[in-house]
Amino acid sequence: MSRPKGSKNKPKEPLVEQFTFTTEQRIRLVANLVVEKILEDNNFAHQLAGLLEDKKDAAK
């Protein structure tokens, strides 16, 4: 079945509950999420290193 004439590639209207970001806002949002994830991973790495050191000292 073919598409109705003129239906191709039309943007949908945003719902009332939705909002839009500018390109700069999107970039900032993604950059902040990346930085938060890096900080979380760094904190976990420090905790893990501490746990491994404790086990290493306990094994002696």
C-alpha positions, 0 to 999 in steps of 0.5 A, a space after each residue: 500500500 502506498 503512502 498518502 500524497 505529501 505524508 513523507 518527512 513531516 515533523 510531528 508537533 510536540 505534545 503539550 508536556 514536551 519541551 525543546 532544547 536549543 543545540 547549545 542546551 543539548 550539548 551542555 546536557 550531554 557534556 554534564 552527563 559525561 562529566 558526572 559519569 567520569 566522576 562516578 567512575 573515578 570515585 568507584 576506582 578509588 573505592 575499589 583500589 582501597 578495597 584491594 589494598 585492604 585485602 592485600 594487607 590482610 593476606 600478609 
